[in-house]
Amino acid sequence: MEITRGLQPGDLVVTAGQQRIQRDGMPVRVLDVPRGAQQPGTAGAGAGPARRSPPRPSSCPPRPAIPAPPSPRCSRARAPADAGETSMQLPEISIRRPVFATVLSLLVVLVGAVSFDRLSVREYPKIDEPVVTVTTRYPGASAEVIESQISKPLEDSIAGIDAVDVITSISRAEQSQISVRFRLEKDPDAAAAEVRDRTARVRNRLPQEIDEPVIAKVEADAFPVIFLTFSSDTMTRLQINDMVSRIAKPRLQTVTGVADVRIYGERKYAMRVWLDAQKLAGFKLTSQDVEDAIRRSNLELPGGRIESQQREFSVTSQTDLIRPAQFADITVKNVNGFPVKIRDVARVEEGAADERSAVRLNGRDAISAGVIRQATANPLELSRGVREMIPKLKQDLPGDVVIDIANDNSVFIDRSIKNVYQTIIEAVVLVALVIFFFLRTFRASIIPIVTIPVSLVGTFALMALAGFSINTLTLLALVLAIGLVVDDAIVMLENIFRHIEEGLDPFSASIKGAREIGFAVITMTATLVAVYAPLAFTPGRTGRLFIEFALALAGAVVVSGFVALTLTPMMCSKLLRHNPKPNWFDRKMERGLTRVSDGYASLLRWIITTGYHPKAGERGAGVLARRVFVRRGGSSSAACCSARSRFRSSTRACGRSCRRSRIAA
């Protein structure tokens, strides 16, 4: 054993295993002294003279003696030593405390699983620019009037807003619609506020008869996820529309994740007055006279209240008209002392306010309801909730009303996500087979295979932290990450297993191998992150499209590096064993890999030693390779000797190559 300072006779010294020599709980520095030197205060297993181990045969010169420190005893302060000797790195902590390493990995999996459940699902990442629309209605106006009096003033005012990309306006009869698309960096809320401010500035320049302009942000998710149709053989569209508006729409809006329910082919109740032009001309009336008469008569005015000493009554004035006969009795004008009523010049009947749009399903008239999801809602869960609501709607509606699912966009998203999940499973199986094929043992193969689920599930936590979603591109990143996350674990495992084959026990080999390869694992992880992460900084729509792909892939690599430094060395210390009697599969694979290695070495020797053949008029690859060695090394002899030492060339081949190198030079 080595002679140390700072120990007293009777102190207990541990000389086996990986535990450091300690005294009173503090580490003691071991000093190298010349063989045969005697010092007072040496200690062994007990009191008495220290035993020296017999000299070991070695070709190396004896080590010089290190001068003794001035103090004969070890102080309480920790003695200076290498960082690997005084402080444990993360891999060594994981090896010595396997429960700690296991809990770390379980914590990563737990946080990732919770984050996965909270991530939104989309078909693609959100890459649409902010779009704000301004819709203005002007009843009775032609398209030319709409363009000149409404669209043009609004366009001139909105064009001065910062970060505007494209302005598109559509002027049709009675309606003006202006769409303002901003650049990607523009905040949608700020864009809508600026458009609202610019519209208010020119409000006095617009006609007074128009409806107030409606400013709205256009979301990319504002398209319905699922369409329901309501049809009946005995009910009209007006009746079906009334039931959908009063019963079905409020019930559908209670489903989790629903932002709005739009009705298509809508038929709202209205009183339609069909004027007779000849009768109007006979009474010298116009359509404006009829409209003014209806406005004067169809009013809903507050009636106030009646108060007394003991009671108080609210007065409701029912001045609005609700039946066709009431509209027909409205007096338009007195002509020659006789009142002219609407029934004298027109036909009044109940009908739809607008019949310019219609919905038909399989040849049947129907009313459609489109369910729009919230921006962060899961379309798959929304579709599932709507489908569960359909039986409840059938109980509230009449029996002859048929509810059909006309279109469900979540089906395509669901199939796409399932296909990617299937691809992930196939990739995991293929990677596991390749690992087992080359490592040849189940114990060694299970270590990098465990890294795959831990890394992939842990990536969901980073995705949730960055505000990403589960879409086709992020899942594609996980598919590509399957082949990358096992690299660090395989490198760590191979280095530890090499020390086990050299004779170390698994615990000692794991600590030694982890210390040697730990910094290399960190370097590999940082290199892969540096390759994929810059893709997220690509400008424009391309960068917005691939930012989630690049950062999800880089996040999976970071998690795999953490696992390779914690869980992998711990599992190596518990699972790896040296097998002195390999089975037939191991022996066969070893012979195959040896032949591949020998063939590769032979190919390299042939490339280096192949020369120039003047008769054949061919130049071998070795000429180019030797010229590279000569130019970098300075002399052809040194280059050839270096090549001979590296590729184990024969003496004759090296001499011939040296002569040919001199001739070529």
Beta strands, then each sheet from edge to edge (+ up, - down):
strand 1: 22-23
strand 2: 26-27
strand 3: 131-137
strand 4: 164-172
strand 5: 175-182
strand 6: 214-218
strand 7: 226-231
strand 8: 258-264
strand 9: 269-275
strand 10: 302-307
strand 11: 312-316
strand 12: 331-335
strand 13: 338-341
strand 14: 346-352
strand 15: 359-361
strand 16: 364-373
strand 17: 402-408
strand 18: 612-613
strand 19: 618-619
sheet 1: 1+ 2-
sheet 2: 4+ 5- 3+ 6-
sheet 3: 8+ 16- 7+ 17-
sheet 4: 8+ 16- 15+
sheet 5: 9+ 14-
sheet 6: 10+ 11-
sheet 7: 12+ 13-
sheet 8: 18+ 19-
end
